Amino acid sequence: MEVKNIGFVILSDDVKAASSFYTTHFGFNALIVLDWFASHEHEAYKGVYFDIIKKGHESAGHALLNESTKGTMIALIVENAEKEFIRLTKEGVSMAMATKEEPWGQKRFQVYAPDGVIVEIIEQIAPDMEWMKNNI
């Protein structure tokens, strides 16, 4: 298979509100926003598309017609997780998990996004070598 591009899609009860959340807080650029569909790109990753489809809309296909987005996490890798935690807290974004350092080499936190999505913000840090030795 020759993959020419990549994108990901979530289902939403309110496409415009979800689109606004991602453009306001995470720097996605809206390419198109309709009542039933929105497409986004991030400045840092031109050509990687993040789309939102209205829950129940036929464009999601028969298999997803009566489904909701659930159990979905979007991970964004950043330079400074603590800085982003402070910024998002000031912006009133609801936190799902406070900043913590993980022994496998991540400083991370999670926020609640619309439609049951969790956005995880990750900064790569040095791993705990003892932990790595015991867990690889």
N, C-alpha and C positions, 0 to 999 in steps of 0.2 A: 504494500500500500504506500502510495506517495501522498503524504499529508502536505497540503499547500498552506494551511493555516490552522489555527486553533481558537476555540472560544468555549465559553460555558454559559449555561442558561439556568435561571431560577424562575419559579412560578410565584406570582404575587397576587394578593387580593387587590392591591392598589398600585399599579405600575408607576404612576406619576410620583407618588409619595416615596416609593422605594428608590426610584431613579434620583430623586432629590437627596435622599439620605447618602447615597454613594457619591454623588457629585459634590455635595456640601462637605462631607467629612473625610473623604478619601481621595479626592482629586481626580476622579473619573470624569471624562468629558462625554457629555451626552451627544451622540451623533444624530439620534432621532428619538423623540418621545411622543408616543401616541397613547390613547386610552388602553390599548390592548398589547402594546409592544414598545420596548425601549432598547436601544443599543448603545453601548459605551466602549470607550477606549481609554487607556491611561496614557498620559504623556510619555511615561518611561517605557511603555510597551506598545508602540504603534502596531496595529494589525492583530493584536490579541483582543478578542471581543468578549465583552460581558453583557449578556442580553437578559432582559426580563420580559416574561410573557404573562399575560393575564391568566390567572387560574381559571380553568374551564374553557379557555379559548381553543378552537379547533386547530390552530397552528401548532399546539403542543403535541398533537397526534393522539390517536385513540387510546394508547396505553396510559397516557397522563391526563386524560380528559377530566377525571374526577379526583385527581391527586393534588396534594399540597407539597410545597417544599418542606422537607423535614430532615433532621439529622445532617444538615449541610453546614460545613465550615469553609470559609474563604480565608486563606492565610496570606498576609502581606508582610514581606520581609523589609525591614527598615534599618536605618543606621542607628537610631537612638529610641528604643522602646519607651524609656522613662519620659522623654520629651513628648512623645506622641500620647502617652497615658495622661499627662498633665493637660495637653491641648484638648483631647477629646473629653476629659472630665469637665474642663471649663466650658466646652460647647454643649454640655448637658447630655452626652451620650451615656446610655445606661451600661454599666460594667457588669459583665458576667463572671469575670475572674480578675482579681487584682494582679499587678505585676509580680512575677516571681522568676527566680533563676532556677533553671533545670540543670541537673548534672550532666545531661547529654549535650549541653552547649547551646542552650537557648535562654534568653530573657524574654518573657512573653506575658501578654495579657489578652483578655477576650472581651468583646463588646457584643451586646444584643443588637441585631439589625432587624429590619422588618421581615415579616413572613417566616419567623422561626430560624433565621440564619444567624450563625455566630461568625463574627469576623475576629480572627486571631492576628495580633500584631506581634511579630517576632524579630528580635535582634539576635544575631549569631554572636555567641561569646565562647570563650575557651571552655572546653568540657572538663569535668572532674576526671582526671586520669584514672584514679582508683575505681570510680564508678564504671568508666569505660572498660577497664580491664575485666571487671566482674560481670559485665553485661553484653559483651560482644562475642 
